[in-house]
Amino acid sequence: MQIQRPRWSSSTKLVVTLLLLALGIYLLSRFKEAIGPFIIALILAYVISPIVRWVEKRLKLQRVPAILVAYLATLALLAGPDIGIDPHPDDAIQRAEPGYAALYPRSRSRP
């Protein structure tokens, strides 16, 4: 036995639609700082997806290890040239934040 439910009137549909739209706009404005990283993650996942499929087929790996290999390879390509050992860490610390330079000699003197 089915229960008959009344249909919404046009005005009720309009009010509910406007309220949901207002709620969506409020949530977007409230969490606008968090939306950027999600968009970047979606784009990155879309771009890396063919690489993951290639790694799966070529190396005969399951999906999760293939994803890890693809992300690590991408990270190595993007960040690899920037990663290095700074021969003068004192200068880098002082450039990064002048206040840190005052703390650095004290931390070096500790055993």
Secondary structure, DSSP 8 states (H G I E B T S, - for coil): ---------HHHHHHHHHHHHHHHHHHHHHTHHHHHHHHHHHHHHHHHHHHHHHHHHHHT--HHHHHHHHHHHHHHHHHGGG----S-HHHHHHHH-HHHHHHHHHHHH--
